[in-house]
Amino acid sequence: MPGKHIRAAISELEAAGWQVTYTNGRAHAYARASCPDGPGCCSPPFTINGTPDVDEHEAAKIHRRMRQHDAKVEERRKREKEG
């Protein structure tokens, strides 16, 4: 079971519309998260490690991917608005 920081970050992902698929508990992979706008928007789904060395670092990785997605969406909207 991942720590509270990872669980909170996953809750934020789900609230933002990301698809989170939980694994069957093998190895360190706890879940995989997919972009809410489909595969053409962001990079491939990313793995969420349920047993990282530092819980806060894994949560920061999740937040970073959310920010990257939001920046891509904002840039795409600007381009559509301009042209």
C-alpha positions as CSV (number, residue, x, y, z in Angstrom):
1,M,0.0,0.0,0.0
2,P,1.5,3.3,-1.0
3,G,2.0,6.1,1.5
4,K,-0.4,9.0,2.1
5,H,1.4,11.4,-0.3
6,I,1.0,9.0,-3.2
7,R,-2.6,8.2,-2.4
8,A,-3.4,11.9,-2.2
9,A,-1.7,12.5,-5.6
10,I,-3.6,9.6,-7.2
11,S,-6.9,11.1,-5.8
12,E,-6.0,14.4,-7.5
13,L,-5.2,12.5,-10.8
14,E,-8.6,10.8,-10.7
15,A,-10.4,14.1,-9.8
16,A,-8.7,15.7,-12.8
17,G,-10.1,13.0,-15.1
18,W,-7.0,10.8,-15.5
19,Q,-7.6,7.1,-16.0
20,V,-5.9,5.2,-13.2
21,T,-5.6,1.5,-13.6
22,Y,-4.5,-0.4,-10.5
23,T,-2.1,-3.3,-11.0
24,N,-2.5,-6.7,-9.4
25,G,0.2,-6.0,-6.8
26,R,3.2,-7.6,-8.5
27,A,6.5,-5.9,-8.1
28,H,6.7,-2.2,-7.3
29,A,4.1,-0.9,-9.8
30,Y,1.0,0.1,-7.9
31,A,-0.9,1.7,-10.8
32,R,-0.7,3.2,-14.3
33,A,-2.1,6.6,-15.2
34,S,-3.3,7.6,-18.6
35,C,-3.9,11.1,-19.9
36,P,-7.6,12.2,-19.9
37,D,-7.4,13.5,-23.5
38,G,-6.3,10.2,-25.0
39,P,-3.1,8.8,-26.3
40,G,-2.4,11.5,-28.8
41,C,-2.1,14.2,-26.2
42,C,0.7,13.2,-23.8
43,S,3.4,10.6,-23.6
44,P,2.4,7.0,-22.9
45,P,0.8,6.0,-19.6
46,F,3.2,6.2,-16.7
47,T,3.7,3.8,-13.9
48,I,3.1,4.8,-10.3
49,N,5.4,3.1,-7.9
50,G,3.7,2.0,-4.7
51,T,7.0,1.3,-2.8
52,P,9.4,4.1,-3.7
53,D,12.4,5.0,-1.5
54,V,10.9,8.4,-0.8
55,D,7.1,8.7,-0.9
56,E,7.1,12.5,-1.6
57,H,9.3,12.0,-4.7
58,E,6.8,9.7,-6.3
59,A,4.0,12.1,-5.5
60,A,6.0,15.0,-7.0
61,K,6.4,12.9,-10.2
62,I,2.7,12.5,-10.4
63,H,2.1,16.3,-9.9
64,R,4.8,17.0,-12.5
65,R,3.0,14.9,-15.1
66,M,-0.2,16.7,-14.3
67,R,1.5,20.1,-14.8
68,Q,3.1,18.9,-18.1
69,H,-0.3,17.8,-19.4
70,D,-2.0,21.1,-18.4
71,A,0.8,23.1,-20.1
72,K,0.3,21.0,-23.3
73,V,-3.5,21.5,-23.3
74,E,-3.1,25.3,-22.7
75,E,-0.6,25.6,-25.6
76,R,-2.9,23.6,-27.9
77,R,-5.8,25.9,-27.0
78,K,-3.7,29.0,-27.7
79,R,-2.8,27.6,-31.1
80,E,-6.4,26.8,-32.0
81,K,-7.5,30.2,-30.9
82,E,-4.8,31.9,-33.1
83,G,-5.3,29.9,-36.2
